[in-house]
Amino acid sequence: MKKAENTASDDIILESIRRHNNLETTVRLLYENYFDGLAMYIKSNHGNEQDAEDFFQEAIVIFIDAVKNDKFRGESKVKTFLYAVQRNLWLNELKRRKRALNRQTRYYDENPKVEEGAHVAIQENEAKKEVALLIQKLGENCQKILMLFYYQDKSMQEIHQEMGYENEQIARNMKYKCMKKMHKLLDANEDIKEYFKNLLVNG
């Protein structure tokens, strides 16, 4: 019965994220279902309660982004994917802290496909952070337009209303000018240029 409940819960979570419905409730459900189990992994591998909280939050951000961008389609359980993401994040953190692991860390589901998906999701999250830093160099108006479009999934009609432009075409023209500035910055940052090109597919 518990397995069926978890499957139903996964379906509710995925549907809510895809439809952009009440993400606050979705995040609460993720905490209720998975935090305790995933926190145990970090706390049993040189981490503490605050580490568990911080890295679970980051794993949730990466998971939601993966669902929104069709990088996670439910091929594995939500818990399995979250675990793989958090495990990779934590191992990277341990390396950054230069703390050697003295034993093989426990991983309850050695699934190469899930592991690869988690790794890609983490890389894309890091690239997105770099893009956000570049956007900050564009000026206040461009920052707001690009953040609304690429990070909040706002339509051009919504953007022109929120920015106070006379019509949607003016908003499009402004976005085009901002993108030209962005491309100049990207030319000097090849590491994230390819990721940003992928981000522009729907733009």
N, C-alpha and C positions, 0 to 999 in steps of 0.2 A: 504493500500500500504506500509505503514511504517513497519508493522509486517512482510510482505513478504521480505522487504529489510533486516530487521534484521536477519531473518532466513537464507537468502542467505549469509549475512555477517558472521554468525556463521559457516556455512558450509565451507566458504573460510578459515576462521581462523583455524578450526580443521584440514582441509586437509593440510594446510601449515605446521602446527606443526607436523603432522604425517609423512609427507614426508621430514621434515627438510629443507623446502624451505624458504629462505629469512626471517628469524625470525625477523629481524629488521623491515621489512614492517608489519609483523603480530603484533608486539608490538605497532607500530604506530597506526594500525587499532583499537587495543584494547583501546588505549588512546582516540582516536577520538570518539569511540562509547560509552564508559562506564565511563571514568574518572570523568566527571562533576557530573554525577548522584551518583556515589559511594563516591566521595569526600564530597558531601553534607551530607551523613550519618555521617562521622567522624566529620565534622565541626559543625554539630548540636548536637554532643554528646561529648562535652568537648575537641575537637581537633582543630587544626589550618591547614592552607594550607600546611605547611611542613609535618605535620603528615599525611595528606591526600595523599601527593605525596609519602612519604616513604612506607606507608602501601599498597598503590595501587601497587607499584613496587613489594613488597613482595608477594602480592596476585597473580600477573601475573606469577612470578617465580613458585609458587606452582601450579597454573593452568596449565602451560605448562608442568611441570613435571607430573601432573596427566594425561594429555592427552597422553604424550609419553608412560606412563606405563599402559595405558588402565584402569585407575581409573575413568576417565571421558569419556563417550562414546556418549555424546549428549542427555542423558535422560532428562536433563533439559536445559533451555536456558543458554548460556554462562554467561549472565549478572546475572542470579540467582545464579549460582555457585560462580562467583567472589564475589558477594555480601555476600554470606554465609561465604566464606573464610575470606574476609576482616572484616566482623562483628566479627567473632571469634577471629581473630588476635587483633582487637581493644579492645574487651572486656578483653582479656588476658592482653593487655598493660595497660588498666585502673586498673586492679587488681594489676599489678606490681607497678604501681604508687600509689597504695593505695588510689585511688580516688573512693569514693562510688557514685554509680548512684542513684540519688534522684527520678528518675522516670523510668518507663518502657521504654526501648529503642524501637524505631520504627523498625519494620521489615515487609516489604510489602508482603512477601511471606513465610508464616509459613509452610515450607515443610520439615518434619522430615528426609526424605530420602536425600535431598540435604544437609541439616545440618550435617547429619552423614558423608556424603561423604567429606564435607569440613573439618570436624574435623579430619578424617583419613588422608587427604592430608596434613594438618598442622603437624600432628604427624610425618608423614614420612619425611617431610621437616626438622623438628628438628632433627630426627635421622640421616638424610643425613649430616647435619652440624656436628654432633658428629663423624660420620665416617670420614669426611674430616679432622677433627682435629687429629684423630688417624693416618690417612695416613701420616700426616706431621711428625710423629715420625719414619717413616720407612727409611728415607734417600732419597736423591734427585732422584736417578734412579727409585726406587720403587714408590715414589710419582707420578712421571710423568707417568709411565706405568699404574698405577691403575686409575689415574685421566683421562687419555686418554681413557681407556677401559670402565670404569663405568660411567663417568660423561660426556664424549664427544662422547660416542658410536662409538669409532674408532674400526675398525677390526684389527686382529693381523697382517695382511699384512701391513696395514697403520702404525701400531705401529712400526713394525720392520724397516720400511723405515724412519719414523720420528726420531726414536732413533738411527739410524745408525747401527743396527745390521746386520750381514751378511745374515741372512735368517729368515724366519718366525718362525722356530722351536726354534731358540735361544731366540726370543722374548717370545715364549710360556714358555720356561724353566725359563726365568727370572721372568715372571709373576707368575709362580708356586712358586718360592722361595719367592717372595714378599708376596704371599698369606699365606705361612706358618708363616712368621713373623707377618702378620696381625692377624692370628688366635690366636697367643700367646697373642697379645694385647687384643683381644676380650674376651679371657678367664677371663680377669680381669675387664671386663665391660659388665655384663650380661644384662644391660638395653637396649643396642642396638644390642646385639648379634643376636636376632631373626630377626630384620630388615635386618641385613647384610646377613644372610642366604638367605632371600628372594631375595636380590640384586644379589646373586651369581647364581640364578637359570639359567640365560642365560650365565653364565661365564664358 
